[in-house]
Structure formats: C-alpha cells, structure tokens
C-alpha cells in the first residue's frame, strides 16, 4: 500500500482518518472519541471499592467514559493493592464499554508496536508461537534480552520474524519513549484524563 494523502476530519466525538494512494481510498478508520477505546491509557480516579466473591476486591474507576470502568484488584502478576476512593490510578482499557456495563481496565500496561509489545510491569520475554522457527525465536529473544534496560517485559510479535536487528532495537527505544510520555503526563495531569 502506497499512501500519498491523509484525510482527517473531526466532527464532535467522531474522528475519521482516510489513507489515499493515487487518488484511491486505501484505508479508513472511524474513531468514536466519546467512548473509551481498547488500548487507551487513562489516569483514572477510584470512585468505589467493591467486595467481590471469595474475598476478592474490585474497584470502579472514573475514566471520563459514560460509565465507570471496572478494575479487578486481583490482576494476575500485579500483586495486592488496596486503593481508597478518590485515589488516582493509571489504567489501560482491556475491554470497551458494552451495553449497561462500563469498560474493563487493567494496571498491567502494554504498548503495542509492529514487532514487539512492551510490558513495563512484566519481567519476561515471550514470543508468538506463529513465528514457527524455534531457532528464530531463540535469536529474537536473545536480541531483546541483550537490549533490555532494567526490569521490563516484552512479547515478540509474529511480524518480528522478518525484521532486522536494527528495526527491533529501534522499536524497543520507541516503545519505552511512549511509556515515559505516559508516566510524565500522569504526574502532571489531574484525574480523570486520557494519557
């Protein structure tokens, strides 16, 4: 696909982006900005603490969506938490709002790139089984491990199978920068807001 023109239009809560090549429509995306989209990261505010079955806890989080989002405190790999009402928390939408239910959010942020997914709160490297070649997976894992900075996690996507070492390393840097921007905004903004 060769794109030579990008058409952007915003009308209230709808944003339309069209990619054109040689006068023909190549791709179009319509985004409803009034709805918390999957993958969006928010600085939310805890509105209610919920007692769930089997002694588990959950929270309702205001993320400036039509309904408060639900956050399960027993999120795998994130440890115990005990938030209070009014407290701010950085969360990512894992499931969009549906019918009468608000969105579901998680604390374990993921930044998705072309070749990698950056998981700043994990400490392991996983790879897509669709890469197929065990040797290529081993090579990609070694490359990512050699370029890790501190404690961080990565998921190697199928597209990495044909990527160069430089492309992988560059994307690692870019995804870390995206996380740093989110962290900086979370420190300077007031909840609730989209980061």
N, C-alpha and C positions, 0 to 999 in steps of 0.2 A: 504494500500500500504506500503510495506516494502522496503526501499531503502538502498542498501549496497554499491553502487558505483555511483559516479557522474562523467560524462564525459563532459569535457569543451573544446571547440575548437573555436579559433578566427582566421578568415581569412579576412583581410582588414576590411570592415564595417559590416560583419556578425559574430554574436556570436551564437554558438549552445551549448545548455546545455541539456544533456540527463541524466535521472534518471533511474538507473538499479536496479533490485531486483532479486536475484537468477539467474543472467545471462540473464534476460528478460528485454526488454525495458518497463518501467512503464510510463514514460512521457518524452516528448521532447519539447523544446521551441527554436525557432529561432528568434533572435533579430537583426533587421537592425539598426545598430548604426549610420547610415548616416541620419536617419530620427528622428525628434522629436517625441517621443512616448507619448501617452496619459498618464498623471500622472507625467511625468518628470517635475522637477522644475529647472528653469534657472534663472541666473542673466542676464537679457536682457538689451539691450540699445535701447532707443526710437530713431527711425530714422525719423519718420514723424508724424505730428499731422494731423488728418483728421476731417473735418466738415461733420457730418452726418445729416440726415433729422431731422426735429423738434428741431433744436438747440443742438442736442447731439454731443458728441465728441468721437473720436476713435483714436487709435494710431497704428502705425506699429512698431513692436519690433524685433530687431535682436537677435535671439537666436541661431545663428550658424546653422540654417537649410537652406535648399536650397532657400527658400523664407522667407521674413519677416513674422512674426506671427501678427495676428490681435488681438487687445485688445480693448474692449468696455469700455469706461470710466464710463458708467452708470451702472456698475455692481451692481446687487442687494445687498443691505446691506453693501456696502463698502464706501459709502459717496462720495462726489465730489472730483475730483482730477484734477490737471492742470499741466501736465508734460511738459518739454521742450525737444527739440531734443538734443540727447547726454546724457540725464539723464539715470541713471541705475535704474532698477526696478526688483524685484523678482516676477516671474510669474510661473504658472503651466499650462501645456498643457491640455486643456479640450477637444480638438478635433484635431486629427492629420491632417497634410497637405493632401489635396486632389486635384488631377489634377493640375489646374493652381492656386489654392488658397493655401495660407500659412496656417499654423496651427492657431487655436484659443487658446488664453491664458486668464487666469483669475488671479486676485490678491488674491482671497479667497482660500488659500492653504488648501488641505485636505491630511491627512496622513492615509492610509488605513491599518488596521490591520485585524486580524482574527475575532475579536469580536466587534471592535469599529472602527469608523472613527474619527480622531482628527481634529477639525476645529479651529485653534488658533484665527481666527478673528470673530468667532461667539460667541454668549453668551447664547445659549440654548441647551437643550438636547432633541433629537428626537430619536424615536425607530422605527424599522422596524415593519410594521403592520403584517408582516408574522409570528411574534412571536406568535400571536394568543391569548395568555392568558393575559388579562388586568392586573391581579394580578402580573404576572411575569414581565410585562413591568414596572409596578409601582415599583416593588422591584429593578429591574435593574437601573431604573432612580434614585432611592434613593441612591443606591450604588455608581453610578457615581457622583452624586451631592455631596455626603459625601467625595469623594476623589478628587474633583476639586481643582485646585490651581489657584487662581485669576480668571480673566475673560477669559473663554475659552468655546468652544462648542464641543459637542460630538454627534455622531449618533451611536446608538446601533444596531448592525447588527443581522440578524436572527441567526447566529451561536452562539450568546451570550445566547440564550435560555437555552442551556445545559451546559454553562460554570460555573465554580466555582467563588466565590467572589475573591479568590486569583488570578485566571487567568485574571479576568477583571482588577484588580488593577495593576498587573504586566504589562499588555499591556498598560495601561494608562501611566505608567512610561516610557516604551519603546518608545511609540509614541511621548511623549514630548521630549525625548532624540533625536529622529530623527529630530524634528523641531529645537532643539538647534544646532544640527550639521549644518543644512541648514543655520541658521542665522549666525553662526560663519564663514562659508565658504563665505557667501555673503559679509561679512565685509572685508575678506582678499583677495578675487579674483577680477579679472578685467572682466568686461562685454565685450562681451557675453561669458557665460560658463555654463555648466551643473553643477548644485549643487547636 
